[in-house]
């Protein structure tokens, strides 16, 4: 009788365990389905954007040849005599991006090295959020700061136009600097402490440890941060719209007014060109070039991170 009662109790416990496990399995499946749905929305949104951009771009190239687009050196799609050479816009984009990275790379890497190797833990806890706080400043603020403060200040020493690539590039570099600093800092801190201690045990100075041990070991992450910074600078809109101007020009003079691809897209999206017109379709053609450029930069960043990644 007692054996029967014990066996019944074990059966009831097994049933409860099975029911609980079945309930947990259902919950896990629901959660997995929700997460899959969220990921699917992101993927479908990306494909939708790409499809729309290249569908309208194809319509644009039904009226404008590839030779006109890639071989001409003038961009005047809104003028009576229309010219569709994309190079002045690419020139303006690359010029402001180059200036920006000349600012962002030294400042970002210096900040990362200081916070990783020189600053005390208490100072690092204060300064790192302060550096990353720059990433939260609206870019329109940077743009007006460049126009109303940086440009007037620089015009006391340099022959700048009111709208110019130099001021826009400088403020874009300040905006990009937290990206370079944050990712580079993570890369430097990921280097095992044993490498540092081994170098110090051999009597090597701190500067030599940074240059010959830590920096080479973190090179993949640092290179990826720079490429991602370039990608962000290329895609910046508000700073160049406000401070660089809207005059497409094939020039490497940073003192002059230029127009970037994003600035032109902002100009067209203002509503002056009728939807479906050739002028309006240039928005998508320029957007396609910008998309391919940033995609290439991201692929290069991913390749560098995997190619030169050190495993310990």
N, C-alpha and C positions, 0 to 999 in steps of 0.2 A: 504493500500500500504506500509506504514511504517512498519506495523507488519510483512508483508511478507519479506521485506528486512532484518529486524532484525533476522527473523527466518532463512533465507538463510545464513546470516553471522554466526549464531551459528552452523549451519550444517557444514559450511566450517571449522570452528574452531575445531569442533568435529572430522572431517575427518583428519585434520592435526595432531591432538593429537593422533588419532588411528594409523596414518602412522608413527609418531615419536615413539610411543610405540612399534609398530611392528618392526621398525628398531633397537631399543634398545634391544628387545628380541632376534633378530637374532644375534646381536653382543655378547650378553651374552652367547648364545648357542655356538657360535664359540669359545669364550674364554674358556668356560667350557670344550668343546671338546679338545682344545689344552692342557689345564691343565690335563685333564684325560689321554691324550696321553703321556704326560711327566711322570705322575705317573705310567702308564702302562709299559713304557720302563724300569723304575727302577725295578718294580716288576718282569718283564720277564727276565731282566738281572740277578737278584738274583736267580731266579729259574733255569736259564740256567747254571749259575756257579755251583749251588748245584747239578744239574743233571749230569754235566760232571764229577765233583769230585767223586760222589758216583758211577757212571757207571764204571769208571776206577778202583776205589777202589774195586768194586765187582769182576772185572777181576783179580785184585791182589790176592784177597782171594780165587780165584780158584786154585792158585798155592801155597799159604802160608796159613796155618791153623790159626785160631784165637788163638789157644794155643801157637803156635810159636810166634805170634805177641804180645800177652799180658802176657805171662808167662815167656818167655825167658828174660835174663838179659844182653844180648850182642847184639850190633847193628853193623853188619859188612856186609851189602848187597853188597858192592863194592869189597870185598875180595874174594879169591878163595873159602874159606870155609864160605859160606854165613850164617849169623845169622840175624834174623829179630825181635829181642826183642826191643820194642819201649821205654822201661823204661829209658834207658840212655838218650834219647832225651828229654823225659818228665822231667827227673831229672835236666838236664841242664837248661831247660826252667823255671822250678819252682825255681831253685836256683837263677838264675839271676833276676827273677821277685821278689822274696822275698827280695833280697838286694835292688832292685830298690824301692820297696814300703817302706822299712825302711828309705829310704831317702826322698821319695816323700810325704809320709803322714805327718811327722812332719813339713817339710818345707812348704808344701802346706797349711796345716791347720793354721800354724802360720802366714803365709802371709795373708790368708783370714781373720783371726781374727784381725790382725793389721789394714788391710785396712778397715774393716767393723766397728770396735769399737774404735780404737785409733787414726788413721790417720785423719788429717783434710781433708776437701773436696778438697782443692788445692793439697795437697800431694797425696791423693788417685787418683786424675785425672792424675798425673804424673807416679805414681808407678804401677798402674794396667796395663796400656799398656806396661810398661817395663817388668813386669812379664810375660804377655801373649806373648811378643815378642820372648821368648824362644821357644814357640810352633812353630814359623816360621823358626827356624834354621834347615837346612837339617840334617837328622840323620847321614849322612855320616861324617859330620863335628864333631858331638859328638863322632863317632867311632874313627876317627883318633886322636882326642884330648885325648881320653882314652888311645889309643895305644902309642902315642908319648909323652904325658905329664903325665897323671895320673899314668900309670904303672911304668915308670921310677922313678917318685917321690916316689911312695909307695914301690918300691923295695929297697930304701935306709933304710926302716924300717921293711919290711915284706919279707918273702921268697916266693915271687910271681914268677910264671912262666911268660914268655913273654906274652903269651895269657892266660887270667885267667877270672874267673867269677866275681871276685870282682870289677875290673875296669869297666867291661861291665855293671854290675849291678848298680854301682854308677852313671855312665853317663846316663843309662836308667832312673834312678830315677830323675835326673835333667831334662830329657826330659819330663817325665810324670808329674812333679811337677806343671806346669801351668794348666794342666787339672784338677787336684785335687783342686788347688787354685781357679780357675775361677768358677767352679761349686759350691764349698763350699761357696765362697763369695756371689754368687747369693742366695744360700739358707739362709745364715745369714742375708742378707739384706731384704729378704722376710718376716722375723719375724716382726710383727706389732710393731710400735714404742710405742704403748700404754703399751705393756708388759714391755718394758725397763723402761718407765716412772713410772709405778706402782711399780716396784722393787726399783727404786731409791727413790721413795717417802717413802718407808719403811725403808730407811737408809742402804740399802744393798750396798756393795762396787762394783766397776766395775767388778773385777775379779769374784766375786760371781754371779753377774748378768750373766756374760758370761757362767760360769760353770753350773749354776742351772736353768737359764731361757732361754737364747738364744740358747745355744748349744743343749739342749734337744728338743727345738722347731724346730730346723733346722736339726735334726738327720737324717731324711729320705734323704734329699738332700746331706748331707755330706757322708752318707753311699753309696749312689749312685755314688758320685764322686770317692770314693775309689774303688768301684767295676769296674767302667769304666776305672780308672787308671790301675788297674790290667789287665783288658782286653787289653789295649793298650800296656802294658809292655810285656804281653805274645806274642803279635803279632809283636813286634819289630824285625827288620831284620838286618839293616846295622850295628848297633852298635855291636851286638853280632857276626856278621860275621867277623868284623874287629878286635874286641878286645877280644872276648871270645875264639876264635879258632874253630877247627873242629875235635875234638877228643871226640867221645861219651864215656862218663864215668859215671858209677853209683857211685857218690860220693857227699858228702855234703861239701867237702873242697873247699872254695871259692878261694883258692890260686892256684888251678890247672886249666888246660885247660879243657873246656867242650864244648859240641855242643848242641845247641838248635834245636827245630823242624824247626824254620824258617831258621836257618843257613844251615841245611841239605837241605832244599828245594832250597835255593839259590845255593848250591853246585851242586845239580842234574840239575837244570835248566840251568847250564852253557853250556850244550850241550855235555858233555862227554859220557853220556849214550844214546844209540840209542832209538829213539821213539818207543814205543810199547814193549820194553824189560821189564823184571821183575825189573831191577834196576830203570828204568824210572817210572814204575808204583808205586814204593815206594813213589815217590813224591806225588802222589794223596792219598795214604793211610795215610801218615803223615799229609797231608793237611786236610783230613777228620777228623782226631783226633783233629787237631788244630781248625777246624771249630766248632766241637761239644763243645770243651772247651770254646771258646769265646762266642758261642751261649748260653751256660749254664750261663756264667758270666753275659751276658746281660739280660737274663731272671731273674736271681737273683736280678740284679740291678733294673729292672722294678718292681719286686715284692716288694722289700724293699721300693722303692719310694712310691708305692701305699699303702702298709701295714701300714707304719708309718708316712704317710703324715698328717700334722696337718692342719686343716681348721679353719680359723678365720672369 
